[in-house]
Amino acid sequence: MLQGSSDPVFRGDSKRYNPEELLLAALSTCHMLSFLHLCAEAGVIVVGYEDEPSGVMVLDGSGGGRFHEAVLHPMVRLANADAAARLPALHERAHELCFIAASVNFTVRCEPRGA
């Protein structure tokens, strides 16, 4: 079982994952897996993939809150740099295919970073 905690802002244990981090990880992983599948189908060879997702949360007056948006920042390294021009369309399609992004009620954006 995954040992979780609340965010340190809410007196949680910073050594454990919190639900907000796990939601961002799910969004990031879903996008990555869809993207890598599309790359494999297209013959684009990915040799490295990193992401640093971020999220914006808003608190309400009751002590609760919600995500306002999440942003994925994937950085992809390719075996052949000539294929880089194909990446924007592959990221866009991967975003369309992501079950997790399609299931949340806040904006999820993908802003790829250069390698």
SULDACOR-V169397 format. One record per backbone hydrogen bond with DSSP energy under -1.0 kcal/mol. CO is the residue of the C=O (numbers start at 1). NH is the residue of the N-H. If there is no record, write none. Layout:
co->CO nh->NH
co->CO nh->NH
This chain:
co->7 nh->10
co->7 nh->12
co->8 nh->11
co->13 nh->16
co->17 nh->5
co->18 nh->22
co->19 nh->23
co->20 nh->24
co->21 nh->25
co->22 nh->26
co->23 nh->27
co->24 nh->28
co->25 nh->29
co->26 nh->30
co->27 nh->31
co->28 nh->32
co->29 nh->33
co->30 nh->34
co->31 nh->35
co->32 nh->36
co->33 nh->37
co->34 nh->38
co->35 nh->39
co->36 nh->40
co->37 nh->41
co->38 nh->42
co->39 nh->44
co->45 nh->79
co->48 nh->77
co->50 nh->75
co->54 nh->71
co->56 nh->68
co->56 nh->69
co->58 nh->66
co->60 nh->63
co->64 nh->60
co->66 nh->58
co->68 nh->107
co->69 nh->56
co->70 nh->109
co->71 nh->54
co->72 nh->111
co->74 nh->113
co->75 nh->50
co->77 nh->47
co->77 nh->48
co->80 nh->83
co->81 nh->84
co->83 nh->86
co->84 nh->87
co->86 nh->90
co->87 nh->91
co->88 nh->92
co->89 nh->93
co->90 nh->94
co->91 nh->95
co->92 nh->96
co->93 nh->97
co->94 nh->98
co->98 nh->102
co->100 nh->103
co->107 nh->70
co->109 nh->72
